[in-house]
C-alpha cells in the first residue's frame, strides 16, 4: 500500500513538473505567421524630367575687347598672287591697325575695323607698283546658329573710309593713287567679306565647349560623406533661343532637360551618361528652372532607424509579454511590409503592412495606417489574440517615420552653394537661387521608399571676361 502511494506521488510530481515547463518549452519554438510576398510593380518607373533655363548675358564691351585681343597680330586677308581671283593682277594684304568697334541689332552685327593695307598692282610689260594705306572698313554680318553647333555668317562690306590715303611707291617718287585704290578695293570687298566668313567658320565652333560642359555635368557628386548621399544629373536635350540685344548686352537662353537622381551608398549605381544631341532651336524658354529629382530611403536605412527605436522594447498584456528581437522591411506592391521577430510569450515572426506617405505638417515620410497583415491578423486570432490588446502596433507605427527635413534642407543648401558664383571658366560666372523644395510623391521601389522632390529657382550666366 505504501509502495502504491509512493508511486502515485512520483507520478503527480512528474505531471506537475511537466505542467510547469511545457509553457516554457512551447515559447522556445518559432511560431510564424504566414509571410507576405516581396513583390513590386512591374511597369518601368517614369523618369522625372527637369527643365533648367540658363540666361546668357554677354556685354558687348567684353566681346569687342576679346575680338581686339584675338585679332591683334593676325592678318585678316593675304593675297600674294597676281593670278588668283580671276587673274586680277592684284596682291592685297590687310591686318588690323587699331581697335575695332561693334554694335548689334537682333542677329545682325555692324562693326568698324581699321586696317593697314598693302597693295601691289601688276603693270604692263611685267612691271608692278606697290601702295600702302590705312582705312576703316564698315562690315555688316548676319549670323545664325546651326544644329551642329557651328555658326553661319553672311558678311558684306557696307562702306570704307581712308584714314591714311594710299600712296604709290615708284622709282620717281610717291604718288597718291586714292582713285585707283578705291577701284581695287571695291573689286576686293566681296573677297574680303568671304574671307572673314571663312575665318569665323574655322575659328568659332561651339560644339567642343558644349561637349565639355555636357560631360562635366554628368559626373556623380558626393553631397554628404557621412550619409553617403550622392547626386547625378543626366541631361537629355538642349535648346537655345534666338540671340537678341538688350541695352549693351547680347542675350540668349539655353534650356536643358535633364534627369536628376539622389541616392545613398558607398558605390551606388547610376544611369548611363547621355550623348550630346544636336542643338534644338527654340523660340522661348521660361525664366524659372523646374527641377524634379528622386531621393531614396533604402530599406537598409529604414530598418536601421526602426531597429534603433524598437529592438529591445518589451510589450505586456496582462501576464503575457513579448520582446522585439529584430525588424526587416520589404515591399509588397505599393506597401511596406514590417517583419517583426518577437520572443517571450509569443516566439516568432508577425507582419505589419502599410502605405508610405508624406506628412507635410511633420515634414517626414510615414507608413500610414500601419496594421497587422491580413494573414497575421487571422493567425493571431487563433493563437495569440492577446497581442491585439497591447500597444505594439501603435508603437511600431511611430517607428515607421523617417524625417526628410534634414535631407531636403541639406540638398537645398548644397545646391544653393553650387549655384553661388560658380566659375564655368575664367570670366564666365553662374549664379542662381533656389526658391523652394517640396515633396511631390512617395512610393515603394525594389530599393526602398522613393521620395520625388520638386524645386524652383533661377540661374543666370554673366560673362565678365572672355
HUMOPE-V892460 format. One record per residue. N is the residue number from 1. SS is DSSP state (helix for helix, strand for strand, loop for the rest). PSI is psi in whole degrees, 0 to 359 (none if undefined). BURIAL is I if it has 16 or more other ideal C-beta (glycine too) atoms within 10 Angstrom, else O. Layout:
n->[N	N]
ss->[SS	SS]
psi->[PSI	PSI]
burial->[BURIAL	BURIAL]
This chain:
n->[1	2	3	4	5	6	7	8	9	10	11	12	13	14	15	16	17	18	19	20	21	22	23	24	25	26	27	28	29	30	31	32	33	34	35	36	37	38	39	40	41	42	43	44	45	46	47	48	49	50	51	52	53	54	55	56	57	58	59	60	61	62	63	64	65	66	67	68	69	70	71	72	73	74	75	76	77	78	79	80	81	82	83	84	85	86	87	88	89	90	91	92	93	94	95	96	97	98	99	100	101	102	103	104	105	106	107	108	109	110	111	112	113	114	115	116	117	118	119	120	121	122	123	124	125	126	127	128	129	130	131	132	133	134	135	136	137	138	139	140	141	142	143	144	145	146	147	148	149	150	151	152	153	154	155	156	157	158	159	160	161	162	163	164	165	166	167	168	169	170	171	172	173	174	175	176	177	178	179	180	181	182	183	184	185	186	187	188	189	190	191	192	193	194	195	196	197	198	199	200	201	202	203	204	205	206	207	208	209	210	211	212	213	214	215	216	217	218	219	220	221	222	223	224	225	226	227	228	229	230	231	232	233	234	235	236	237	238	239	240	241	242	243	244	245	246	247	248	249	250	251	252	253	254	255	256	257	258	259	260	261	262	263	264	265	266	267	268	269	270	271	272	273	274	275	276	277	278	279	280	281	282	283	284	285	286	287	288	289	290	291	292	293	294	295	296	297	298	299	300	301	302	303	304	305	306	307	308	309	310	311	312	313	314	315	316	317	318	319	320	321	322	323	324	325	326	327	328	329	330	331	332	333	334	335	336	337	338	339	340	341	342	343	344	345	346	347	348	349	350	351	352	353	354	355	356	357	358	359	360	361	362	363	364	365	366	367	368	369	370	371	372	373	374	375	376	377	378	379	380	381	382	383	384	385	386	387	388	389	390	391	392	393	394	395	396	397	398	399	400	401	402	403	404	405	406	407	408	409	410	411	412	413	414	415	416	417	418	419	420	421	422	423	424	425	426	427	428	429	430	431	432	433	434	435	436	437	438	439	440	441	442	443	444	445	446	447	448	449	450	451	452	453	454	455	456	457	458	459	460	461	462	463	464	465	466]
ss->[loop	helix	helix	helix	helix	helix	helix	helix	helix	helix	helix	helix	helix	helix	helix	helix	helix	helix	helix	helix	helix	helix	helix	helix	helix	helix	helix	loop	loop	loop	loop	loop	loop	loop	loop	loop	loop	loop	strand	loop	loop	loop	loop	loop	loop	loop	loop	loop	strand	strand	strand	strand	strand	strand	strand	strand	strand	strand	strand	helix	helix	helix	helix	helix	helix	helix	helix	helix	helix	helix	loop	loop	loop	loop	strand	strand	strand	strand	strand	loop	loop	loop	loop	helix	helix	helix	helix	loop	loop	strand	strand	strand	strand	strand	strand	strand	loop	loop	loop	loop	strand	strand	strand	strand	strand	loop	loop	strand	strand	strand	strand	strand	strand	strand	strand	strand	strand	strand	strand	strand	strand	strand	loop	helix	helix	helix	loop	strand	strand	strand	strand	strand	strand	strand	strand	strand	strand	strand	strand	strand	strand	strand	strand	strand	strand	loop	loop	loop	loop	strand	strand	strand	strand	strand	strand	strand	strand	strand	strand	strand	strand	strand	strand	strand	strand	strand	strand	strand	strand	strand	loop	loop	strand	strand	strand	strand	loop	helix	helix	helix	helix	helix	helix	helix	helix	helix	helix	helix	helix	helix	helix	helix	helix	helix	helix	helix	helix	helix	helix	helix	helix	helix	helix	loop	strand	loop	helix	helix	helix	helix	helix	helix	helix	helix	helix	helix	loop	loop	loop	loop	strand	strand	strand	strand	loop	loop	loop	loop	strand	strand	strand	strand	strand	strand	strand	strand	strand	strand	strand	strand	loop	loop	loop	strand	strand	strand	loop	loop	strand	strand	strand	strand	strand	strand	strand	strand	strand	strand	strand	strand	strand	strand	strand	strand	loop	loop	loop	loop	loop	loop	loop	loop	loop	loop	loop	loop	loop	loop	loop	strand	strand	loop	loop	loop	loop	loop	loop	loop	strand	strand	strand	strand	strand	strand	strand	strand	strand	strand	helix	helix	helix	helix	helix	helix	helix	helix	helix	helix	helix	helix	loop	loop	loop	strand	strand	strand	strand	loop	loop	strand	strand	strand	strand	strand	strand	strand	strand	strand	strand	strand	strand	strand	loop	loop	strand	strand	strand	strand	strand	strand	strand	strand	strand	strand	loop	loop	loop	strand	strand	strand	strand	strand	strand	strand	strand	strand	strand	strand	strand	loop	loop	loop	loop	strand	strand	strand	strand	strand	strand	strand	strand	strand	loop	helix	helix	helix	helix	helix	helix	helix	helix	helix	helix	loop	helix	helix	helix	helix	helix	loop	loop	helix	helix	helix	helix	helix	helix	helix	helix	loop	strand	strand	strand	loop	helix	helix	helix	helix	helix	helix	helix	helix	helix	helix	helix	helix	helix	helix	loop	loop	loop	strand	strand	strand	strand	loop	loop	strand	strand	strand	strand	strand	strand	strand	strand	strand	strand	strand	strand	strand	strand	strand	strand	strand	loop	loop	loop	strand	strand	strand	strand	strand	strand	strand	strand	strand	strand	strand	strand	strand	strand	strand	strand	loop	loop	loop]
psi->[319	323	319	319	322	321	317	321	317	319	314	329	314	318	318	321	316	324	325	321	341	315	322	315	323	324	340	351	138	128	99	140	158	135	125	148	150	112	153	162	138	337	146	137	132	126	147	115	128	151	117	115	126	103	138	127	120	108	135	325	321	319	316	317	318	317	318	322	317	333	9	327	14	138	132	333	137	126	109	27	137	345	342	181	44	30	55	354	27	133	142	125	143	134	156	132	333	174	140	160	158	145	159	140	110	236	25	127	137	129	150	122	108	129	147	132	137	127	138	125	132	134	187	154	34	4	164	165	146	152	146	148	172	130	167	123	136	112	154	126	124	125	160	155	137	159	339	15	13	167	132	128	148	110	145	149	116	314	170	159	140	126	331	116	142	138	127	128	116	176	341	6	178	134	131	126	44	319	315	320	322	318	315	320	320	323	337	354	315	319	319	316	318	322	321	319	321	321	315	317	324	327	333	103	115	341	315	323	317	322	318	317	321	319	317	323	342	0	129	142	128	108	323	116	330	316	359	49	123	155	148	137	129	101	147	334	161	139	164	137	165	146	130	174	145	113	238	29	151	133	147	165	133	127	122	129	135	167	127	129	139	128	174	155	162	319	71	153	142	159	155	152	150	161	149	119	177	158	131	115	120	161	328	159	146	155	321	149	150	107	131	134	158	139	137	140	94	151	322	320	319	321	317	315	318	320	320	329	330	323	130	347	140	133	135	147	101	234	358	148	152	157	136	121	325	160	137	148	147	174	148	90	242	14	166	131	132	103	115	118	124	155	158	226	336	126	100	194	134	161	129	158	144	168	127	137	162	127	103	324	322	354	52	162	129	152	99	145	42	130	167	137	148	316	324	319	315	321	315	329	331	329	332	59	341	339	333	333	346	173	11	321	317	319	321	322	320	333	338	47	130	106	138	343	317	315	314	314	323	317	316	316	317	316	319	321	321	335	3	110	47	122	107	315	164	123	352	109	133	131	147	166	141	116	320	155	124	162	131	319	154	130	169	135	170	340	332	213	118	134	120	124	154	134	154	153	195	147	162	143	124	135	111	2	137	none]
burial->[O	O	O	O	O	O	O	O	O	O	O	O	O	O	O	O	O	O	O	O	O	O	O	O	O	O	I	O	O	O	O	O	I	O	O	I	O	O	O	I	O	O	O	O	O	O	O	I	O	I	I	I	I	I	I	I	I	I	I	I	O	I	I	I	O	O	I	I	O	O	I	O	O	O	O	I	I	O	I	O	O	O	O	O	O	O	O	I	O	I	I	I	I	I	I	I	I	O	O	I	O	I	O	I	O	O	O	O	I	O	I	I	I	I	I	I	I	I	I	I	I	O	O	O	O	O	O	O	I	O	I	O	I	O	I	I	I	O	I	I	I	O	I	O	I	O	O	O	I	O	O	O	I	O	I	I	I	O	O	I	O	O	O	O	O	I	I	I	O	O	O	O	O	O	O	O	I	O	O	I	I	O	O	I	I	O	O	I	I	O	I	I	I	O	I	I	I	O	I	I	O	O	O	O	O	O	O	O	O	I	O	O	I	I	O	O	I	I	O	O	O	O	I	O	O	O	O	O	I	I	I	I	I	I	I	O	O	I	I	I	I	O	I	O	I	O	O	O	I	I	O	I	I	I	I	I	O	I	I	I	I	I	I	I	O	O	O	I	O	O	O	O	O	O	O	O	O	O	I	O	O	O	O	O	I	O	O	O	I	O	I	I	I	I	I	I	I	I	I	O	I	I	I	O	I	I	O	O	I	I	O	O	O	O	I	O	I	O	O	I	O	I	I	I	O	O	I	I	I	I	I	I	O	O	I	I	I	I	I	I	I	I	I	O	I	I	I	I	I	I	I	I	I	I	I	I	O	I	O	O	O	O	O	O	I	I	I	O	O	I	O	I	I	O	O	I	I	O	I	I	O	O	O	I	O	I	I	O	O	I	O	I	I	O	O	I	I	O	I	I	I	I	O	I	O	O	I	I	O	O	I	I	O	O	I	O	O	O	I	O	O	O	O	O	O	O	O	I	I	I	O	I	O	I	O	O	I	O	I	O	O	I	I	I	O	O	I	I	I	I	I	I	I	I	I	O	I	I	I	I	I	I	I	O	O	I]
